């Protein structure tokens, strides 16, 4: 088979590196080349254009040469030459002629999804979820490990690294074709520095760098709520939506914010700590160490603690038998009890919805989003949480803002965090 070899010379003060684009192992190098003032040759410029072609196809799908020429402002001969090289490199497919109202029928080109892949991993409190996605962000492999338990200990970090290594090795995809790995984890994360500020903070190396060194794949570390927010936004939004708030109601409370189609991070990546606004005048100490945080009364943990206190005081509920057996009552048990017409569980969930709606009113008055998406464990309570939440938001927000805001319950599966962070590393590497 005839193979065309392209050579890029990447120069700096210390070394000269030669990159060949005739095999898959070189794709990683190709996409990881950093802009450099010393690189002004035609080969370097052409490869920047190639990455722009790939990015355009990833964002817009199939296209013709004339569309690429118009959108990228590159001459027809150059676009034709570079698209042909991408075909030879098996990154782009020639999909044949397309029907037009008249005149010559142009060829249509699209990305070869089997050329490049990305991995996404979510490190949850009680499970790890793994996905492999292709160039079009389609999930082609998915695995969940429910035996995992997140602990802030060196042994757990070693387990995370070995689990990721095993998944990459066993996923059935040539390792050289996996260009990036996204990892999402609970707690505060700065994606720029790759550091987690809740787990594995004792090392001088960032968590991202530790994982990257172990798996030998470029890594992006992201907060789990923000990763899920990105998946929710991309997979369920309407064409008109570019400003969205994702409200995650789990054992804690957090939000992801999309402004003008992009995730909002704040200065250090800590935007979205909605659960820690000082909302209540109570003496309950939050996990963050402060008193009166929103989480102290509207989180899954708060509901669990409240129902146990009420059971001890003699209030009737179908969960009493579970408590009497010495079993732990989880928020999922409370939701299931509500769906089985347990009055106490229904009342507690509705009370949370009402209190939460008042806080959400501040959000929509501030950001004026097209949509508020509600996800997490509590979202499974359906109308028991959604109706009082929307009613309370309507009561405390500006009518002009509320009437233009849509509320919807998340329909995404448990893999959404891993899927979202796979999309984010895909965008970072492709250049979207």
N, C-alpha and C positions, 0 to 999 in steps of 0.2 A: 504494500500500500504506500502510495506517495504521501509524504508528510512535509509540509512547509514549515520551516523553522524561522521564527522571528526573534531577533535579539534586541533587548533593551539594555543600555549601559546606564547604571545608576551610580553616580559619582558623588563622593563627598571627600572631606579632607583626609579621611583615614583609609578608604578602600574603594575599589571599583568592583561591582558585582554584575555578572552577566545573567540575564533572565531569558530563558527560552520558553516560548508559548506553544510548544508542539505536543505537550502531554499534560495530564491533569495535575500532576504535582506542581507545575509551574503556575497554575491558576491562582493559588494562594498568594504567591509572590506578586503576580500581576495585579491583583486587587488590593494588595497591601502596600504598593509603592506610594510613598508620600510625596507631595509636591515639594520641589526643590528648585531654587533659583538657578542652580548649575545645569538643570535638565531643560534645555530649550531646543533640542534637536528634533528632527521630523519624526523619528521613531517614538519619542516620548509623547509628542503632541498627538500622534495618531492613536496611541494607546489611551490617552485621556478621552479622545473622541469615541473610541470603542467602548469605554466605560459609560460614556453618556448615551450611546446607542442602547447598551444593555439596560441602563436605568430607565430610558424612555419606554422600551418594550416592557419592562417589569411593571411600570406604572400604567401604561396605556394599552398593553396587549399587542396584537398583530398590527402591522403597519406596512406601508409601501416605501420605496426609496424616496419618492417625491415628498411624502409626509416627513420623513427623517430630515431631508434637505431643508424643508421649510421650518421645521421646529428647532433644529440645531444650528441653522444658518451656516451650513457646510456645503461646498460645491457638490454637484451630482457625481463627477468622476471620483472624488475622494470618498463620498459615502458609498458608492458602488464598490470601490476597491476594499474598503474596510469591512463592509457587510460580507463580502465574499471571503475575506480572511476569517471572520467569525464563523462562517459556515464551515470552512476547512478545519477550524479549531473545535467544531462540534458544539459551539455555544448557541448558534442561531440556526434555525431551519428555514429552507426555502419551501413555502407552503403552496406554491403554484400560483396560477392566474386567478384574479378576482374579477367578477362580473362588474361592468360599468355601463352607464347609459349609452355610450358610443365611443368610437375611437379604439385605440390599442388597449388591451387588457394588461394592467401592470401586475407584476408578481407581488405576493404578500409574504412577509417574513415575520417570524416569531421566535421566541426563546425556546431552546431545547431543554425542557425541564429536567432531563436526565443528566445534564452536564454539570450542574452545581447544586449543592444541598446545604442546608443549615440545620443545626440542632438547637432545641430549646429544652431547658430543664427547670422545673419549679421545685424548690426546696421548701416544702410545707412543714407545719408543726408535727404532723403525724403521717406524712407520706411524701414520696418523690414522684413527680410525673415527668416523662420524657417524650419528646416528639422529634421527628425528622421532617423537614419541609423542603419542597422544591423551589425553583425560581419564581413560581407563581404563588407561593405561600400555601400550597396545598399540603395537608398532612398526609404523609405516606407511611409513617410508622409511629406507633404510640404504645407506651408501656407505663403502667402505674405500679409502684411498689408501696403497698400499704403497711409493710412491716417496719418502715423507717420511722424513727422518732428524733426530732431535732433537739439536740442538747448542746449547750455552749461549752463543749469539751474538745480537746485535741483528737480524741478517738472518733468523735462524730465527724469532724472535718475530714479525717482520713477515710471514713466510710463514704462521705459525699464524693470525694475524689475517686475512690475505687468504683463506686456505683456508676459514676459518669463514664469512667474508662471502660467498664464492662459493657455499658449500653452502646457506646460508640463502636466498640469492637464487634458486638453481636448484632448490630442493627441491619446488617446485610448490604450496607452501602460502602463502596470503596472509600476508605478514610481520606484519601487525597482529594476527593470530591466535596468533602464537608469543609466549607470555607470559614465557618464561624459557629461559635457556641454561645447562646444566650442563657444566662442563669438568673432566675429571679428568686428572691428570698424575703421572708417577712422582716419587718423592721426598717429602720432608716438606712438608706443606701445613697451614696454619691456615685452615679455612673461614670463621672469624669475621672475620679481618682480610683474607682473600683473598690471602694471600702464599704464594708458594713459597719454600722455603729452600734449594733446590738449583739451580733454574733462574731466570734473569732477575732476579737479586737486586740489581742495581746501581741500578735506578730507584727514586726516592722514591715513585712510585706503585706500588700493589700490582699483581700480574699480573691479578687479577680486574678492577680498575678500568681497566687498559689495554685489556683485551678488551671490557669493557662500553662504554667510550667509542667503540671502533671499530665495534661491531655495533649499538649503540643498543638493546640488549635486556638485561634484568636478568640478571646472571651469578652463578653459584655455582661457586667453585673447590674441588675436592676431590682427595684422594689417590686414586690409581688402585686400590689394593688395597681400600680402604674402599668405593669405589664398586662394585667387583665383588662384595664381600661383601654389600652391600645387595641387589644383583640376585639373587645366589645365595639369600639368605635369603627374599626375597619370591616367587621363582619356583619354588623346589624344596622348601620346608619343609613339614612336616606341621602339622596344626592344633595339636599339642601342643608344638611348638617355639617357645620365646621366648628361649632362650639358646644361641647358636651361635658357634662359632669357624670362621672361614674361613682356611685355611692356603694361602698362595700360594707355590708353588715354581717360580720362574723362574730368571733369572740371579742373582737375589738371593732372600732369604727374608723374608716379611712375613706378618702376620696382620691380619684384620679381626675385631672383637669385637662381638657383639650381646648386650646384656643387657636382659632384660625387653622384648624387641621393638624396642629402639632401639640405634643405633650408639653405641659407646663411644668418646669422643674423648680423654679426659684433659684436663688444664688448657689446653694450647695446641694441641690437635689432633694430637699426636705419638704417641698410644697406638698400639701395634701394631708397634713396631720390634723384632720378635722375633728377626730375624737378627743383631742387634747385642748380644745378651746374651753375656757372657764365658764361653763354655761349654767351650773347649778350652785346654789348657796347651801352646800351640804358639807359635812365633815368627812366624807368618804375619800380615802386616799387612793388615787389612781395608780396604775402600774408605773406611770412616769414619775411618781413621787409628789405630784401636786394634788390639791383638793378641788373638788367640784367640776372636774372635767366631764365633758359630754359622755364619755365612755362609762362613767361611774353609774349611769342610770339607763342607758339605752343600748348597751352592748350585750352580746350573748352571755358573757360572764356575769354581767349585772342581773340578767333575768334568771340565770341558774342560781345565783346566791339568794335572790329574792324568793324564788319558789321553795327553796329548801327552808328558808326562815319561816315561810307561811305554813309549810307542812309541819314543822316543829311546833307551831302555835296551834295546830289542830284543824287548819282549813282543809276541806275535802278536795281531793283530786285523784284521778286514776293513776297518778304517778306515785301515790303513797306506798303501794306494794313494792315498787322498785326501791324506794327509799328504805323501807323496813327491811329489805333483804340486804341492805348495806351496799347497794350498787350506786355508782355515780350517775347523777342525772345530767345529761348533756343537752345543749340547746336543741339538737335534733329530736330528742325525746319530747321536749316541750312542744315543738312544732307538730310532731306526730300526734300528741295528745290533743292539741287544738283541733286538728283535722278530724279527730274522733269525738268532737263536741265536748271536750273537757273545759268547763266554764272558767276555771282558774287560769289555765294556760291561755285561753282566748283573751281574757281580761289583761293579762300581763303583756301579751304581744300588742294588743290594741293601745295600751297605755304607752308603750315604747313608740309606736307609730305616731301618736299624737305629740309626744315630746320631741321626737325627731323632726316632725314636720315644721315645728317652730324654728329649729336650727337650719333646716333646709331653706326656709324662707330667706334667711340671711344670704345663703349661697346664691339663690337665683336673683335676688335683688342686686347682688354684687356683680355676678358674671353674666346675667341675662342669657342663659344657654338655650339652644333649641330643644335639648332633651336632657332629662335626668334618668340615668339607667340605674336600677337598684339590683344589686347582686349580693352574693354571700349566703351563708346558711339561712339567715332570717328571711331572705327573699322567697324562700321555699314556702313560707307561710301564706303567700298569695294575698288575697283580699284582706286577710286579717291584719296584715301590716300595711298594704298599699292604700286601702281606703282611708284609714285614719291619717296616714302620712300625707296624702294629697289634700284631704280636708283641712288639716292643720296648716299645711303650707299655703293653701288658698286664704285661710283666715289671716295669716300673719304677713303675707307678702303683698306687694303692690299688684293690683288687679291687671294693669297694663303688662306687667312682666309675666304673671302667672298664666294668663290666658294664651300666651304664645309659647309656653313651655310644655313639652310633652313628657309624660312620665311612663316608663315601661320597665317591666320586670325582665331581668336577664334570662335569656334562653340558652346560654352557652353551657357547655359541659365542663367537667372538672379540669380538662386539659387547657382551658383558656389562658391561664398564666404562662404555661410553657409555650403555647402557640404565640402569644403576644410577644414574649421576649425573643422568640425565633424570628418574628417579623422585624423586630427592632435591630437585631444584629444583621439581618438581611439588608435592611435599609442603610445601615452604617457602612457596610462593606461595598454594596452596589453604588452608593452615593446618592440615595434619594433624600 
